[in-house]
Amino acid sequence: MKKLNIPVGISDFEKIRNGGFYYIDKSGLITEILDEKAEVTLITRPRRFGKTLGMSMLESFFDIRKDSRKLFEGLEIAEHQALCDEWMNQYPTIFVSFRQVDGLDFTGAYDMLTMVIADLYNKHLYLLDSENATEFQKTAFAHLAHGSGSIKEVKSSLMLLTTMMQSYYEKPVILLIDEYDVPVAKANNNGYYDEMLDVMKGLMQALKDNQALQFAVVTGCLKIAKESIFTGTNNFVSDTITNSRLNEYFGFVQSEVNQLLKDADLTEQAENIKKWYDGYHFGDFDVYCPWDVMNYLLELQRNSNAKPISYWKNTSDNAIIRSFIDYAGSTITNKLETLMAGGCIVQRVDENLTYNYLHSSEDNLWSMLYLTGYLTKAREEDYKGELPDDMVALMIPNAEIKEIFETTVIKWFDDSTKKWNRNALFDAVWNGDSEGITREMNALLRRTISYHDYREDFYHAFLAGIFTGAGYMVDSNKEHGEGRSDVVVYDSINARVAIFEAKYTKVLENLESECDMALRQIDNRMYAKEYEDDYDQILCYGISFFKKRCMVKKKISCP
């Protein structure tokens, strides 16, 4: 293994290049942006796909206050000499990121926003000495730099800054806005959506009819069109995971991962990395998540036996999946099961989402999972069927995201069963009421999300989990008599025990016959005999399962 300087958690282009960190060349993005000649380019990608690093690179290339020739030596863009002469460090450039704007209420989030603006303004204090700036501009500038600007000044802060910089340099300004939608997303999660949306709309006025602007590049997870943030923007181009020419510049393509593994002398890890972190299908490109690849390589350098794990789950609470499951009806539940079993679902995807309407329709929820990277578009080899117009086949991209789904779903089921009134089931068990047990078990089965093939071990775990979660002592598949009973539930305080023998069938009509077979097995193998001396009441049940249905019968002659 060769030791590489892996830049995990570093999204500053200059720090990576000056610090000798390993860098996968994405400088071709500069040529693509300039060739498009758009006034505003919106780039939407899931989190952790290199958006901030890409924007930092653009800032280093264009910013008139920098000398970036050494930073770009040996990179693809340096081969375009005429373009570099015309554009490298030739334009006043503003780079601002809203990724840190968060808060439990509007006041807290707005305070963070004003600090982001203050930090930006403090990088341009030289403008206060400009002979071209008016006293009004200087006063507003000072307020914003101190973090004490009025809400009107904050809303117009990007417009003011571009105007003052254009006047100072006598050149139009390049504006780079990273993670523009984070404040709105956080606001939607915490109940102050309308207030934050109003502020962000004001800030984004700098993109519309701004005579001081050369062009702007904006990044985010979603294209928030319905909120009118970009309405009225001239020459507006959006680049999304569905319709893109820039996919190779966000995420790692196969050739880049191959080279990275070769440089690290870790080519034997190619299959592992592909299984866990590849699988995203953006536009015409298959893409790896760069955050995961770099984290795993760094871990392998520390421990050559390290196994792949989910690094995404440490970057967010994955609340989107949880809110999705909470919303779930039977249709969504069935589709989640299909996805988690490795299948595809066919769904309409809307890229023009609005955060406050995410839960207004099932289509919006699936679209959100797709746009935020929890699902991806299936390749032709993964989905062979015909797709109706405006429909997309979606699948879970890789083992990492499947694990996130699984852990989230398991927690949901645990929480769901805790909220469910289990007393009715337990009363039926101890009262020998097989019809009551059947009714309550069926109600609980309908609340589950299973992504297995309904194997017998799934039902054993399901059955044991119900009682274990309620504090009962449970034996599962313990040796009894002449064989192995499936689940035994003990109530030592009341000197009673319940024995369950479970069967499953692939045919609904066989539920009753399988149930009878389970009862005969309890009898023939004498499962109950060893409890006769220690327990006053021994209840024996045969239970049969078919998908999310079950039947329970009691053995009448059980001691």
Beta strands, then each sheet from edge to edge (+ up, - down):
strand 1: 40-44
strand 2: 93-97
strand 3: 173-178
strand 4: 213-220
strand 5: 236-239
strand 6: 280-282
strand 7: 285-287
strand 8: 345-348
strand 9: 376-377
strand 10: 391-395
strand 11: 473-476
strand 12: 479-480
strand 13: 483-484
strand 14: 487-491
strand 15: 496-504
strand 16: 537-546
strand 17: 549-554
sheet 1: 2+ 3+ 4+ 1+ 5+
sheet 2: 6+ 7-
sheet 3: 8+ 10- 9+
sheet 4: 11+ 14- 15+ 16+ 17-
sheet 5: 12+ 13-
end
